[in-house]
Amino acid sequence: MKDNTEELKAKIRELKEKLSVTVVAHFYQRDEVFEMGDITGDSLELAKKTREDDSEFVVFCGVGFMGQSVKVLSPEKRVLMPKVACCAMARMIDSLYFDESVAAMEKAGIAKENILPITYINSNADVKAKVGKMGGMVCTSSNAKKIIETALQEGKKILFVPDRCLGQNIANMMGLKSAVIGIDENIADADIVCYDGFCSVHQLFTVDDIAFYRRKYPGIKIAVHPECDPAICEKADFVGSTSQLIRYITALPEDQKVAVGTEFNLVNRLRPKNTYVLSSTKPECPTMNETTLEDLYNTLKSIEDGEPINEIEVDEETREWAKVALERMMAL
């Protein structure tokens, strides 16, 4: 198996040298695929860096909404995905569910013109387009607080989709009131009204896991992603996006133990000692892990053969409005 892996890596490197192509890999990709990335990072970093790249082809190792975002921001690029995997959170909302969320707020007595939508970048292009049309914008876990602070200056109610946990955690950080559509009865009193979506991986972490590690290793630090449940974030020593977690953890003294509540592949490669996964089960994103070295090789080979596979397309109207929502984020 190892020999086959090294052989595939060599073939991939050879094709990358021959072709006008940039391989992009998200932090949650399996190690052998991540190692092949010319550009690596979290959602915001990848959106910025890929936009500045001048290769004809972008081969994106991640999940579907990420490839869409590249195509929306850079329509001249040809974007391929070795595996068009779909983020489970992104699948929880579409344009119809978005419209129903707006209708629920209107039913609660909030006029549509007083609603400002913000969508987490973990959403498909049709939702980003709906948000753009309503004057809203995209956010990531690293800039969500800044985006919401800016949005609130308009004096409107925030509709935050699709991740309720991120919305609730930002509200808690800012001393604001949040409510979840379909769960909380009185959403009209909330500053931030959240859609009831979530990340299945980040739901694996529990307060019992935190208690276990604090008992076993007195003085341990707990660092978690804001897609975790608010009860988890309230008991953590640090809450931050993927890039923020990396900076925090790598800056810790070597002998400082830390338990991390985020995706396994990232935690596993953070640092060799005193770093633990905050879970009794392996918190591995199934869709991020669908992409294999063989998939990457086959995609690059299809470019060489003149028959590119798994190319991402976004219709013009959707692209136009989704870009508006993304550009508003980029401007900040």
C-alpha positions, 0 to 999 in steps of 0.5 A, a space after each residue: 500500500 505504501 509503495 502504491 501511495 508513493 507511486 501515486 504521489 510521484 505521478 501527481 507531482 509529475 502531472 502538476 509540473 506539466 499542467 497549468 494547474 493548482 491543487 488546493 486542499 482544505 485542512 480537513 483532507 486526509 494527510 496524503 491528499 493534504 500533502 499534495 496541495 499547492 495552496 492549503 488552509 481553511 475556507 477564508 484562506 482558500 477563497 483569498 489565495 485561490 482568487 490570486 492564483 493564475 493557473 488555468 485549472 484549479 483542482 479543489 480537494 474539499 467539499 462542493 460549496 468550496 469549489 463553487 465559491 472559487 467558481 463564483 469569485 473567479 468564473 474564468 478559472 476551470 474548477 475541478 473536484 477530485 470528488 464532488 463531496 457535499 458538506 452535510 451542513 450545506 445540505 441542510 439548507 437550500 433556497 426553499 428552506 431559506 425562503 421559509 426561514 424569512 417567512 417564519 420571521 415575517 410571521 413573527 412580526 419582523 418585516 422583510 425589509 428589517 431582515 439582514 441575512 448572513 450565511 456561513 460560507 458552508 452553504 451552496 451557491 443558491 443560498 449565497 445568491 438569496 442572501 446577496 439579493 437581500 443585501 446580506 453577506 457571507 461569513 466564515 468562522 474566523 470573521 463571523 463576529 466582525 461581519 455581524 458587528 458590521 451588519 448590526 449597524 444597519 439596525 436590522 434583525 440578523 437571519 443567520 444560516 445555516 449553523 445555529 451553533 456558530 450564530 449562538 456562540 457569536 451572540 454569546 460572545 457579543 452579549 446579544 440574544 439569539 433564537 433558533 427557528 423551530 425551537 425557540 418560540 419568541 424569535 422576534 425578541 432575538 438580535 440574531 435569529 438562527 436556522 437550525 443547521 449544524 456540523 455533525 462532526 462538531 456535535 460529537 464533542 460533549 461537556 463530559 469529554 471536557 470533564 474527563 480531560 480536566 480530571 485526567 490532566 489537571 491544567 490542560 487547555 481546551 480549545 474548540 471550534 465555534 461550530 461546537 455546541 454553546 455549552 462546549 464553547 462556554 467551558 473551553 479555554 479558547 474558541 476559534 476558527 481552524 486557522 485561529 486554533 492552529 495559531 493558538 495551539 502551536 504557540 503553546 509551550 511544548 509541555 502544555 497539554 491541550 485537548 482540541 474539539 475539531 476535525 480529526 485530520 487537523 488535530 492529528 497533524 497539529 503537533 507531535 506531543 501533548 495534543 489530544 482529540 476532545 472526543 471518545 470517538 474519532 471526529 472525522 468528517 466523512 465527506 472531507 475524507 472521500 477524496 483519495 490520492 487516486 481521485 486526485 491523480 485521475 482528475 489531473 490525468 483527465 486534464 492531460 487527456 483533454 477531457 476534464 472531469 467533475 468540473 464545477 459550473 454555476 449558472 450566471 444569475 446565481 453566480 452574480 448574486 452569490 458573488 455579491 454576498 462573497 464580495 461584501 465579506 471580502 471588502 471587510 
